[in-house]
């Protein structure tokens, strides 16, 4: 199998996984608002569905693409891996990012379609405040800290459970309800529902998330030291539980 074919497949998985994640987030938000008018119960239902859906998607698709579903994670993996040789190549980044963003938009449109809503209705929900941007820095920093900390500690197999659990808790301990994902943020601008965000609020969220990703890598360095070189005992790049035997020798060389 050729390297381009492998990359196309992995990028497609990233797009599909991100689409499924956004469909879960947006769809569960719509369902919650149709079943109850209590905002706390709506958020509880939305966060619970997200936890379960994200855990399933990471477990299911992680062995194929790494299950980033998040440009901040992909960029952090690329930056972190430049010194170790274990991170995604620049060609992977340039394929993953547009796939993730496109997938997020498709996921929002799909969720709206499933509930008979207008397929594209930009959200008027302004999320424009300094405390929300700080919350996004914190949420994204914690996510990157967790993912790369698990990898460095050799516990990447716990990522489906712990990453999903972290996102679920961050729904509640951050004022922004933890978007923590540039692609998901863009996708959620395309739906005028519970999970939406106004297009005018997107750019500050993206900036905060990228800053948070950098801060998360800093926290990894503080807790685990600088990046290790390939071949050392510590695992330097998150693989979300992928085992070495899961790929053929040819795929391993090309990935």
N, C-alpha and C positions, 0 to 999 in steps of 0.2 A: 504494500500500500504506500502511496506516495506521501511525502510530507505535506503538500498542499491539501490533499484529501483529508488527512488527519486533522489539520488545522480547521478546515471547513466544518468537519463534524463537531469538533470541540466548540467552535464559535456558535454553531447552530444549537448545541446543547445549552450554551450560556444564554442565548436568546430565548430559547424555549423555557428554560428554568426561570429566567427573570420574568417572562410573560406569565408563567404559572404563579409565581410569587405575588405579582401585582394583582392578578385576578383574585387571588385569595384575600389580599388586603382590601381591595376595593369592593369585591363581592360580599365579603363578610360584613363590611361597613354598611353596605346598602341593606343587607338582610337584617342587620341589627336595628337600623332606624325604622324599618318596616314593622318590626315585632315589638318595639318598646320606645317610649318617649323619654326614658330615663337615660341621661347622658353617661352616667357611670356604668350602667348595664351595657350600653352600646359599646363603650370602650373595652369593657371586660370581654364581651363576645368577640370584638374585633381582634383584640390582643391574643385571646386563646386560639382563635382560628389561625392567626399568623404563626404562633408558636408551633402548632401541629403541622401546618403546611410547610413551613421552612424546614423543620426537622426531617420530614419525609423527603423533600426535594434534595437536601444535602446528602442524605443517605442513598437516595436513588441515583442521583446524577454526579455525585462527587467523584466516583471512580473514572468517569469519562473526561470531565473538564476541570475538576477541582471545585466545582460548585461555588464559584465566586459570586455570581449574580449581582455584582456590585463593583462599579468602576474604581471606587476608593480602595477596595481590597485588591483588585487587579493591579492598580498602580503601585500600591504598597508592596505587593509581592515582587513586581518587577524591580522596584528600587532596592528592596531588601536583598534580592537575589543577584544583583550585579556583582557583589563581592564574593558570593558563594558558588555561582554557576548553577544553582538549583532553581532559580526563579524562571518565570515565563520570559521568553524572548520578546524583543520589541515587536516582532511580527505578530506574536500572540496578542499583545496588548492592543495593537492597531486593529486586530480582528475582533477581540472580545468587547471592546468599548462600544463600538456602534451596534453590535449584536445585542448587548445588554440594554442600551437605550431604546432601540427599536422594539425589543421584546417587552420592555416596560410599557411603552405606548400601546402595543397590541394587547397586552394584558388588561389595561384600563378599558380599552374599547370593548374587549370581550366581556368583561364584567358588566359594563353598561348594557351590552346587547342581551346578556342572560336575564337581566331584570327589566327589559323593555324600556330602558332609558335611551335618550339620544346618544348615538354612537360617539360623538365628540361634542362635549360641552365644557368649555374651559371653566375651571372653578373660580368663583369670586371670593373664596375663603382666604383673606389676607393673613399671612403669618409673617408679619414684619415688626420685629421687636428685638432689641439686643439680648434679652434673656432667652429668646427662642434660638438665636444664633449660638449663644453660649451652650445651650442644651445640645445643639447639634454637634458642636465641637466635642463635648463630653461624651455623647452617645457614640460617635464614630471613633473617638480615641479608645474608648472601652472595648468596642468591637474588634478593632485592629490589635489592641493589646492582648485580648483573649485569643484570637485566632493564631497569631504568631507566637504567643506565649505557649499555647498548647503544642504547637509544632516544635518549638525549641525544647520543650520538656519531654518530647516523645509521646505526647498524649493526643495526637491529632485524631485518633479514632473516637475520641469523646466529642468531637466538634458538632455532630448533628444534634446531640442532646444539649450541650452547653451553649452553643451559639444561639440556638432557638430559645433556650431559657433566658439568655441574656437579653435578647431582643424583646421577649415578653416582659421582662422586668423593667426594661428601659422605657417601654410604653408608659409606665406608671411613675418612674422616678425622674423623668425629664419633662419639662414644660412643653416641649415640641412633640411629644409622643414618639420620639426616636425614629425619624426617617432614616438617618445614618447611611444613606445610599443615594448617590447622585442620579442613577438611572431611575430608581423608584420615585425620587422626587420629581423628575421630569414627567414620568408616566402619570403620576397623580395630579398633575396640572391639567390633564385631559379629561377629567371627570368632575362634574359638578355634584359631588356626593359627599358623604361623611368623611371620607379619606382625602378629599381634594385639597389642593393648594393653588392659590392664584398664581398665574404665570409671572406676575410682577414680583412675587416673593421667592421665586426659584433661585435666582442667581446668588443672593446672600446665603441661602441654604447650601448651595454647592460649594461656595467658598469656605463656609464653616466646616463642611464635611471633609474637604481636602486638608484643611488645617488640622482637623481632628485626626485624620489618618497619619499625618506627619507626627503629631503628638503621640499617637499610639505606638509608632515605631520607636519614638524616644523612650517611652515607658518600657518597651521590650528590651532596649539596650540597657536601661538602668537595672532592670530585674534579672536579665540573663546575660549581660555583657554584649559585646559587639558580635556581628554575624560570624558564624563559624565557617570554615572552609569545607568544601564538599569532601566527604569521606570521614569526617569526625563523628563522634558518637551522637551529638545532638542533631535533631532534624531541623533544618534551617528554613524550610518552606512548607506552608500548609498544604496537605494533600487531602484533607477531610476523610482520612481513613483508607485511602487507596493503598493496597498492598503491592509490593514489587511484582508479584506473580500475576497481577491482574492484567498486565499488558504483555504482548509478545515482545521478544527482544528487539524486533524491528521498530515497533511502536515506541518502546522505551527510548531508543536512540533518537527517534524523530520528534518526540514530544517536547 
